Amino acid sequence: MNNYLFTSESVGNGHPDKVCDQISDSILDACLEQDPNSRVAVETLVTTQFVVIAGEVTTTANIDYEQVARNTIKEIGYTSKELGFDYQNAQILVKIHQQSPDISQGVTKTETKEQGAGDQGMMFGYATNETPEFMPLTLKLSHDLVRKAKELREQSVLTYLRPDCKSQITLNYIDGKPDKIDAIVLSLNHDESVSLEQIRKDAIEHLIPICKDYITNETKIYVNPTGRFVVGGPNGDTGVTGRKIIVDTYGGFARHGGGAFSGKDPSKVDRSGAYAARWVAKNIVAAGFCDRCEIQLSYCIGMAQPLNIYVDTFGTEKIPIEKIIESVKVFDLTPSGIINSLKLKRPIYKRTASFGHFGNSEYPWEQLDMVEKLRNAID
């Protein structure tokens, strides 16, 4: 099917699930900053003026978990009691304990054993040449819209905006290539002072132009389609870490292994394996081997080498698929190989917890540093 409509969504950094992701990753970063060998698996739940932080942390770092959470909530923009959730008045419950020794013995490197995977499972990475970022256009535009809404709020251009928001792009593809936007949906959390007409006017003036290259007279634009979005954030919906895994990855264009990212140190292959799979897929597409590429990695807990590496180019390969598969051997896809190659024991994770984990050139798994090695591997 070459002609079709496809939809992707994104959410702002004040969305309740994203609040949780950012708290969890802020704790991870705080641990790694003091102890790069920290083992962290932290989950967060938020609701009206209440935060629960739970999980397993083994570290030499001295962390004030409650203060880390409050600082993160403040930075997101929940600074007023009027919002029903704010950094000063929210009750915070912390339930943290150490990692199970049964898991640790399978993961920890010793003199006689290489570091093993922190869990079983499969991870997917994806890349497409339809954007300079090698990301699906539907997701890129969705991220751009909510990122711009954040900027307009923080720069006091639209003072009535609150941190929560959502976006959605439905794009028409012809012969598998982006053609035009069929529909745009924007839901912007706002205070009582503004009319729906003003919100829609401002959205069309300040936000919709991001999509101008793909908008036509037939494009349908929906801004706050319910007519009101005053109650939002954790006061409107309960949030949980790891519940926006499609927003975090490829907007539905690729398969997903089911594992979330935020709050997990890189010994957890749910995270590091997914980053490595994106690194492989992006370099393969950038090398010109295909237009689209999906990589699946699978691991067994305690074992270093992947059980399986699967490559799908969706029929877009420019060279024999067997050569592409063979070229993947230039990557060290053991847990320690991934961690060392991408330098993952650094406090770099909080910024990944909103607007997607892929497509940002600052992230190490987004570097096109293996293109030449891949090309040499097929010669």
C-alpha positions in Angstrom: 0.0 0.0 0.0 1.8 3.1 -1.3 -0.9 5.7 -1.0 -2.3 6.1 2.6 -3.0 8.4 5.5 -0.8 8.0 8.6 -1.1 9.7 12.0 1.4 10.4 14.8 1.0 12.3 18.0 3.2 14.1 20.6 2.6 15.5 24.0 4.2 18.5 25.8 6.6 18.3 28.7 3.7 19.2 31.1 1.6 16.1 30.1 1.2 14.0 33.3 3.0 11.0 31.9 5.8 13.2 30.7 6.1 14.8 34.2 6.7 11.3 35.5 9.3 10.5 32.8 11.2 13.6 33.6 11.1 13.0 37.4 12.4 9.4 36.9 15.2 10.6 34.5 16.1 13.5 36.8 16.7 10.9 39.5 18.8 8.8 37.2 20.9 11.8 36.1 21.4 12.8 39.8 22.7 9.3 40.5 25.0 9.1 37.5 26.4 12.5 38.2 27.8 11.2 41.5 28.3 7.5 40.6 28.5 6.5 36.9 28.0 2.9 37.9 24.6 3.5 39.5 21.9 0.9 38.9 18.6 2.7 38.7 15.1 1.6 37.9 12.7 4.3 39.1 9.0 4.6 38.4 6.9 7.7 39.1 3.2 8.3 39.5 1.5 11.7 39.7 -2.0 12.9 40.4 -3.6 15.9 42.0 -1.0 17.3 44.4 0.6 13.9 44.9 3.7 12.1 43.7 4.8 8.5 44.3 8.4 7.6 43.5 9.2 3.9 43.7 11.8 1.5 42.4 15.3 0.0 42.8 18.5 2.1 43.2 21.9 0.8 44.0 24.4 3.6 44.1 27.1 5.4 46.2 25.4 8.7 45.4 23.6 10.6 48.1 20.3 11.7 46.6 17.5 13.8 48.0 14.8 12.2 45.9 12.0 14.5 47.0 14.0 17.6 46.2 15.0 16.3 42.8 11.3 15.7 42.1 10.3 19.2 43.3 13.0 20.9 41.2 11.9 19.0 38.1 8.2 19.9 38.7 9.2 23.5 39.1 11.3 23.5 35.9 8.4 22.0 33.9 6.2 25.0 34.9 3.9 23.7 37.7 4.6 26.6 40.0 1.1 27.7 41.0 -1.4 26.1 43.4 -4.1 27.1 41.0 -3.0 24.4 38.7 -4.0 21.7 41.2 -0.4 20.4 41.1 2.7 22.4 42.0 6.2 21.8 43.2 5.7 23.4 46.6 2.4 21.8 47.8 2.5 18.4 46.2 2.9 15.5 48.7 5.8 13.3 47.7 6.1 9.7 48.8 9.4 7.9 48.2 9.7 4.1 48.2 13.2 3.2 47.0 15.2 0.0 47.7 18.3 -1.7 46.2 18.4 -3.8 43.1 17.8 -7.5 43.6 21.1 -9.4 44.0 19.6 -12.1 41.7 19.5 -9.6 38.9 22.9 -8.0 39.8 24.8 -11.3 39.6 23.7 -11.8 36.0 24.4 -8.2 34.9 27.6 -7.3 36.7 30.9 -7.7 34.9 33.5 -9.9 36.7 37.1 -11.1 35.9 35.7 -14.2 34.2 32.4 -12.9 32.8 31.4 -10.1 30.4 28.6 -7.8 31.5 25.3 -9.4 30.7 21.9 -7.9 29.6 19.8 -6.5 32.5 16.7 -8.3 31.2 15.4 -10.4 28.4 13.4 -8.8 25.6 13.4 -7.3 22.2 14.1 -3.7 21.1 13.5 -2.0 17.8 15.2 0.9 16.1 14.0 2.7 13.0 15.1 5.3 10.5 13.7 6.8 7.3 15.2 9.3 4.9 12.0 11.3 4.6 13.4 14.0 6.9 16.9 15.4 7.6 16.6 13.9 11.1 15.9 10.4 9.6 12.6 10.4 11.5 9.0 10.1 10.3 7.6 13.4 9.2 4.3 12.9 11.1 6.2 12.6 14.4 8.7 15.3 13.7 5.9 17.9 13.0 4.0 16.7 16.1 7.1 17.2 18.3 7.8 20.6 16.7 4.3 21.8 17.6 4.4 21.0 21.3 8.0 22.1 21.6 6.9 25.5 20.1 4.0 25.7 22.5 6.5 25.3 25.4 8.6 28.1 24.0 5.7 30.5 23.6 4.7 29.8 27.2 8.1 30.2 28.7 8.9 33.3 26.6 5.5 34.8 27.8 4.3 35.3 24.2 1.1 33.4 25.1 0.8 34.0 28.8 -2.4 32.0 29.2 -0.8 28.7 28.2 -0.2 26.0 30.8 2.4 23.2 30.6 0.1 20.4 29.4 -0.6 20.1 25.6 -1.0 17.5 22.9 -0.5 17.5 19.1 -1.4 15.2 16.3 -0.6 15.1 12.6 -2.3 13.0 9.9 -0.3 13.0 6.7 -1.1 11.8 3.2 1.6 9.6 1.7 1.7 9.1 -2.1 4.0 6.3 -3.4 5.3 6.0 0.2 6.5 9.6 0.3 5.0 12.5 2.3 2.6 14.6 0.3 0.3 16.9 2.3 -1.3 17.2 5.8 -4.8 15.9 6.0 -5.4 17.0 9.6 -3.8 18.8 12.5 -5.1 18.5 16.1 -3.8 20.8 18.9 -5.0 20.6 22.5 -3.6 23.5 24.6 -4.1 23.7 28.3 -5.0 27.2 29.3 -6.2 29.4 32.1 -9.7 30.9 32.6 -8.8 34.3 31.1 -8.8 33.4 27.4 -11.6 32.6 24.9 -11.6 29.7 22.6 -11.6 32.1 19.7 -8.4 33.7 20.9 -6.7 30.4 21.5 -7.5 29.2 17.9 -6.4 32.6 16.4 -3.1 32.4 18.3 -2.5 28.8 17.3 -3.0 29.5 13.7 -0.7 32.5 13.9 2.1 31.1 16.1 2.0 27.3 15.8 0.4 26.1 12.6 3.1 27.8 10.4 5.5 25.1 11.5 3.6 22.8 9.1 3.2 25.3 6.3 5.1 23.3 3.7 2.5 20.6 3.9 -0.7 22.5 4.5 -3.3 22.9 1.7 -6.7 24.5 1.6 -8.1 21.1 2.3 -6.1 20.6 5.5 -8.4 20.2 8.6 -7.3 22.1 11.7 -8.7 21.4 15.1 -7.7 23.5 18.1 -9.0 22.5 21.5 -11.8 20.5 19.8 -13.7 19.9 23.1 -14.0 23.7 23.5 -12.3 23.9 26.9 -9.0 22.7 28.4 -8.6 24.4 31.8 -8.1 21.4 34.0 -5.0 19.7 32.8 -1.7 18.2 33.9 -1.6 15.8 36.9 -4.8 17.5 38.2 -6.7 16.4 35.1 -5.2 12.9 34.6 -3.0 10.6 36.6 0.4 10.1 35.0 2.8 7.1 35.1 6.4 6.7 33.9 6.7 4.9 30.6 3.2 5.3 29.2 4.2 7.3 26.1 6.4 4.8 24.4 5.2 5.5 20.9 5.6 9.3 21.4 9.1 8.5 22.7 10.1 6.4 19.6 8.7 6.6 16.1 5.1 7.7 16.3 3.8 4.3 15.3 5.9 3.8 12.2 8.0 1.1 13.7 7.3 -1.9 15.9 8.0 -1.6 19.6 9.4 -4.2 22.0 7.2 -2.9 24.9 9.9 -1.7 27.2 9.9 1.9 28.4 13.0 4.1 28.7 12.8 6.7 31.5 14.2 6.0 34.9 16.4 3.1 33.7 20.2 3.1 33.7 22.0 1.8 30.6 22.5 -1.7 31.9 18.8 -2.1 31.1 18.7 -3.1 27.5 15.1 -1.8 27.2 16.8 1.5 27.0 20.4 1.0 25.7 19.4 -1.7 23.3 16.7 0.6 21.7 19.2 3.4 21.5 21.7 1.0 19.8 19.1 -0.2 17.4 18.3 3.4 16.3 22.0 4.0 15.9 22.4 1.0 13.6 19.2 1.8 11.6 20.1 5.5 11.1 23.6 4.8 9.9 22.4 2.1 7.5 19.9 4.6 5.9 22.5 7.4 5.9 25.0 5.1 4.2 22.5 4.9 1.3 21.8 1.2 1.7 18.0 1.7 1.8 15.3 4.4 2.3 13.8 2.9 5.4 15.3 0.5 8.0 14.0 -1.3 11.1 16.4 -3.2 13.4 15.3 -5.7 16.0 17.7 -6.8 18.8 16.8 -9.5 21.3 18.6 -10.4 24.5 18.6 -12.9 27.3 19.2 -11.7 30.9 22.7 -12.2 32.0 24.1 -12.9 28.5 26.2 -10.4 26.6 25.7 -11.2 22.9 22.3 -10.5 21.3 20.3 -13.6 20.7 19.1 -12.2 17.3 19.6 -9.3 15.0 16.8 -8.8 12.5 16.9 -6.2 9.6 13.8 -5.1 7.6 14.2 -2.5 4.8 10.6 -2.7 3.6 11.7 -3.4 0.1 13.6 -0.1 -0.2 17.1 -1.7 -0.2 19.6 -0.4 -2.8 22.0 -3.3 -2.3 21.3 -7.0 -1.5 19.7 -7.3 1.9 22.3 -10.0 2.8 25.1 -7.4 2.5 23.2 -5.0 4.8 22.7 -7.8 7.4 26.4 -8.7 7.2 27.5 -5.0 7.6 25.8 -4.8 11.0 28.7 -6.8 12.4 30.7 -3.5 12.6 28.7 -2.6 15.6 29.5 -4.0 19.1 25.9 -4.7 20.3 26.8 -6.3 23.7 25.6 -4.3 26.7 29.1 -3.1 27.5 29.9 -2.4 23.9 26.8 -0.2 23.6 27.5 1.6 26.8 31.1 2.2 25.9 30.5 3.2 22.3 27.7 5.6 23.1 29.2 6.8 26.5 25.9 6.1 28.3 27.1 6.3 31.9 26.6 10.1 31.8 23.8 12.3 33.2 22.3 12.9 29.8 18.8 11.4 30.2 16.5 14.1 31.6 16.4 16.0 28.3 15.3 12.8 26.5 12.2 12.6 28.6 10.2 15.0 26.5 9.8 15.5 22.7 11.1 12.1 21.9 14.3 10.1 22.4 15.3 10.1 18.7 15.9 12.7 16.1 18.0 15.1 18.3 21.5 15.4 16.8 22.9 16.0 20.3 22.3 12.5 21.5 25.2 10.0 21.0 23.0 7.3 19.3 22.0 9.9 16.7 25.6 10.3 15.4 26.4 9.2 11.8 29.8 7.9 12.9 29.5 4.4 11.5 28.6 5.3 7.9 32.1 4.8 6.4 32.6 1.6 8.4 29.3 0.2 7.0 30.3 1.1 3.4 33.7 -0.5 3.9 32.1 -3.6 5.2 30.2 -4.3 2.0 33.2 -3.7 -0.4 
